[in-house]
Amino acid sequence: MATKDLSAYDINSVPSAENMRFGVVVAEWNWEITSALANGAVDTLKKHGATDENISVKYVPGTFELPLGGQFFAEMDNVDAIILLGCVIQGDTRHFDYICEGVTQGTKDLNLKYNKPFIFGVLTTNNEQQALDRAGGKLGNKGDEAAITAIKMVALQQSFK
């Protein structure tokens, strides 16, 4: 189990995002958590040089809808990477398993179909406290980490051109 802030990183290890465009898709379900993830992602993108004009944030009802929201970005907007942010908290039924599997497979499929980074920024936790700890709490913010991953993947893709 994590016991430290997992979002701590060497700022110099992240390329500039100055000329990169990002789509961010945020699930409205578990809003307290997902809005914190979105704020972390946007703040981190800006910290590394992305401008407001190059960051577009859209919302979907729940985590299961994230892949389709990401596909809309790939087909209808000129973005270099899409960050998918959501939160699924374990309950008493298998609903958790189906949602997590669907969004995971959907994200993987989008990466391969569009040859573009779709970043999986979905918390899959056992309880709400674990999610809060990872959405700006004592274990950092997975939105920050998703943004860093997006920047690094765009830079990697650009290095092949």
N, C-alpha and C positions, 0 to 999 in steps of 0.2 A: 504494500500500500504506500502511496506517495505521502511524504511527510514534509516536503518543502515546496516552495514556489517553483513550479515547473515552467513558468513563463520567463524566468530569468535567462538572458542570453547576452552574447557579445554583440553589441550594436554594430560594430565594424564588420561583422560577418554577413551582414545583410546588404545586398546591392541597393542602389538608388531605385526608387519607384517613380522617379520624376516623369518619365515618359510612358508609363504603363497605365492601362485602363482596367478597372475592376468592376465586376458585378457582385453584389452581395445579396443573397436571398436569405431572409430571416423568417423562421416559423413563428407564428403568433401564439401558438400553444405554449404554455409555461413562459409567458411573457416576461416575468421578472427576471428570469434567467436568460432567455434569448435576447432580450434588449441589451442586457449587460454584455453578452458576447458580441453583439453588433457594435456597440459603442467601443469595445476593446479593439475589434478588427479595424474599424474606421480610423480610430485614433492612431493605431500602429501604422496603417497605410500612410497616413498624413505625416507621421513622424519620420517616415523614410522617403518623403518627397512627393507622394501622390497628392494631386490637387482635388478640391471639391468637385470640379468639373469632370474629373476622371474616375470618380467613384459614384456608382449608381446603386441605391439600395431599394429593393422591392420586398414585398411581404407575401407569404402564403399562409393558409390557415393552420397547417400542422407540419410536422417533420416529414410525414410520408409524401407531402407535396413538393418537397425541396427539389428532387431531381427534375420534375417538370418545370418548375420555376427556373432552374438552371438551364434547361434546354431552351426555354424562351429567350434567355439572355444570349445563348450561343447562336440562335437563329435570327434574332431581331435587334441585336445591339452589337456594336463593335468593341468588344472587351477582350483583353488578353487572358484573364482568368476569372473564374466564378467561385466565390466562397459561399458554401452552404452551411447555415447555422441553425441548429435546432437542439432540442433536449427531449429525451425520452426517459421517464422515470419508471422503474420496475413497479408493477402492481401485482394484483392477485391472479391475473389471468395471463394467457399466452400472447395477448395483444402486443406487449413489449417486444417479444421475439419477432413477430411478423413485421412490425414497423421497422425495427432495427435492420432486419434482413433486407427488406424492400429498399430502404434508403441507401444502405451500403451497396447493394448490387446495382441500384440505379445510378449511383455516383460513379462506380467503376465503369459501367457501360457508357456513361457520358464522356468520361476521360478518353476512352478508346474510340468512340464514334466521332467525336469532334476534334481529336488530336489537340486538345486544349486543356489546361489545368482546371479541374473542378475539385475544390478543396473540401474534404469531409470535416466539417467543424461541428459535429453532432455529439453532444454529451449523452452517454448511455449509462445511467447511474442506478444504484440500488435505492436511493432515497433523495429527497429534496436537498438535504444538507450537503450531500456529496456534490450535487449540481451547483449549489451556491458557492461551495469551496472552489469550484473550477470556473466560476463565472465572475471573477474579480475578488474572490475570497482568498483564504490562506494558501491555496494551491495555484494561484495565478488566474489567468483568464485564457481559456482555450480560443477565444476570438483573436487575441493577440497572436497566438501560435498559428492559427489558420492564416492570418494576414502575412506573417513571415514566410510561411510555406508557399503562399501564392506568389509573393515577390520572388522567392528563390526559384520557383518552377518557371515563371515567366522568363527570368534571366537565363535559366538553363536552356529553355526552348530557343530564345533569341541567340544563344551562343552557337547554335547549329546553323544559323542563317548566314 
